[in-house]
Amino acid sequence: MRRLYVILGDQLDHKSLIFDDVDKQQDCFWMAEVKEEATHVWSHKQRIALFLSAMRHFAESLKQRDLPLHYLTLNDHDYSTLAEALGATIKEHNPESVWLVRPGDYRVFKSIAQVCKQHDVELKQLHDQHFLSTPSEFKQWTSGKKQVRLEYWYRELRKKYHILMEDDKHPLGGKWNYDQSNRKSFNKDGPQDIPKTIDWKADKITTEVITLVNDNYPDHPGELEQLEWPVTPEQAQQALDRFLDECLQNFGDYQDAMWTDEPFLNHSLISSSLNLKLLHPLDVINAAETYHREKGAPLAAVEGFIRQILGWREYVRGLYWLNMPDWLEMNGLQANNDLPDFYWTGETDMNCLHQSIKQTLKYGYAHHIQRLMITGLFSLIYGVKPKQIHEWYLAVYVDAVEWVELPNTLGMSQYVDNGIMASKPYAASANYINKMSNYCKDCRFKPSEAIGDNACPFTTLFWDFLDKHEADFANNPRMGFMLKNLRRKSDDDLEQIKKQAAAFRENTNK
């Protein structure tokens, strides 16, 4: 064998550079399903099934292209890790070199590099052209900067790809960022005419995968009566078309809003397709811009959507490779509490957490504000150990691959790095949740109260968090208003708040 081409489960890109120089007589592609990828965190059944079904559909397409493929299913072997399976194949076929597109996951990259070194075979990495920048470009851009912020990297990429630009220098509409226009909440009548999601009919491959996952991982979290997500490029395109045609018009106004029993609202639901490489980000971005320029979709909505892909997605990947593996060991706020058990069940009296976790367990999905300002916020002010909340997010969401999940969790949400990624911790009381949702309406807790039987734990823990970390945040200008309000509280109130917070933590997992 000349070359063994490794394709990972989140590299299902038919236009990958890995297909550019293939000799069908001497080369072979290699894909493997291994237990480790479902168990290194306690993965949601929807997440496992999505990866396996998408991988098997991709493998079938390679066979239709008459490309040589060595594909290992879970039932084909006893290897528990990707490295073990790859090592056995290298030993059997003795390739001159192993080729792969740069992995998104540091853990996977290290394991593949190590097994190639053990077997004394050359490892060749290819650029992942599914991203619009490279880790080296990002590192060069950060050189000499005291702070590395999303907004300025986003502007660089806007200019590089001429996205939403008037000319080479000026943004369309005169503003780079319309975030302030995208923060509306629903009125008392709630969201109206929410588009239906697509009901993905399971084909033979997906049906077999659903049975496989339910049989092999019966105790894993989540539900899997049917798979809720696209598994082919064609299905992913249908999901994008649905968003552009039916949701984009209202996406911008209400992208931060939440509502009881409405898990999807006007969100695109394509993040898993992007992360598996079923959709190319530039195609998605160009399509959204076309809907503004030719079909009148609101600029604020289009810019907000594009910023999530061209800005945030590229930014977190750059930071991930710049800060790994150190990020995994950071704990700047010295959080040392165990993750509450209800994160795995949704059984809690706090209605916002009940709603967000229950939909997560059903679909493997929650939108960005539910993640940041419900589950993430609670973990932050409760003081959950960073690795535990990181592993929970990586386990329960179908779009969770580590290069994007870890920075969002440890950097953005939990502030473990003391500001490498976010300019302030995203701490808030329940009043934010009450403003952006109707969750508090049907909750037994009162969002404005921090003390007493009706006090909302979010509000109690928020003030306790600020009090505990007042010295840590004293020099952060973005925390000044919160700390000023903290100092207005009497010593007696703060003492009661601290006692109530301590009692809540003590009783949470009992």
Buried (B, 14 or more C-beta within 10 A) or exposed (E): BEBBBBBBBBBBBEEBEBBEEBEEEEBBBBBBBBBBBBBBBBBBBBBBBBBBBBBBBBBBBBEEEEBBBBBBBBEEBEBEBBBBBBBBBBEEEEBEBBBBBBBBBBBBBBBBBEBBEEBEBEBEBBEBBBBBBBBEBBEEBBEEEEEBEBEBBBBBBBBEBEBBBEEEEEBBBEBBBBBEBBBBBBEEEBBEEBBEBBEBEBEEBBBBBBEBBBEBBEEBBBBBEBBBBBBBBEBBBBBBEBBBEBBBBBBBBBBBBBBBEBBBBBBBBBBBBBBBBBBBBBEBBBBBBEBBEEEEBBBBBBBBBBBBBBBBBBBBBBBBBBBBEEBBEBBBBEBEBEBBEBBBEBEBEBBBBBBBBBBBBBBBBBBBBBBBBBBBBBBBBBBBBBBBBBBBBBBBBBBBBBBBBBBBBBBBBBBBBBBBBBEEBBBBBBBBBBBBBBBBEEBEBBBEBBBEEEBBBBBBBBBBBBBBBBEBBEEBEEBEEBBEEBEEBEEEEBEBBBEBBEEBBEEBEE
